[in-house]
């Protein structure tokens, strides 16, 4: 996805995030934003090999594009499956007593990359399928209290927004590409 306009990641008329969909209502608007953030993650990782995806930002940080894919697979799983659906299954990159396995386990290996993307896509599909029929005002038990589905969606949006800044910088460090 190259652009002929300097400074742009992709030319606006070729941007797959510009769906032409005008969401109506809070739920549809928030979901559209989440889908755009997800697509940005995919776009920023396109064309990179396992070594590039696993490249760490700066020592001693374990932050990498591959680590973020793994982390966001866990985020989607935790909030949409565990919290909102009440399921107890462990996230795809979680190990008890090892809080950073999603980042620390991001190795420059094609199998590791495939596993990360497969887990992320599965987590996204489960979230999409489940949330399509969900009431934004529904409350579920969480952390000794309750949480509304709306708050969960906003938290996941916040998580993606925060990490897309990291994604931009990580990609720029790899090959100099910048932009939207």
Order of alpha helices (4+ residues) and beta strands (2+ residues): alpha-alpha-alpha-alpha-alpha-beta-beta-alpha
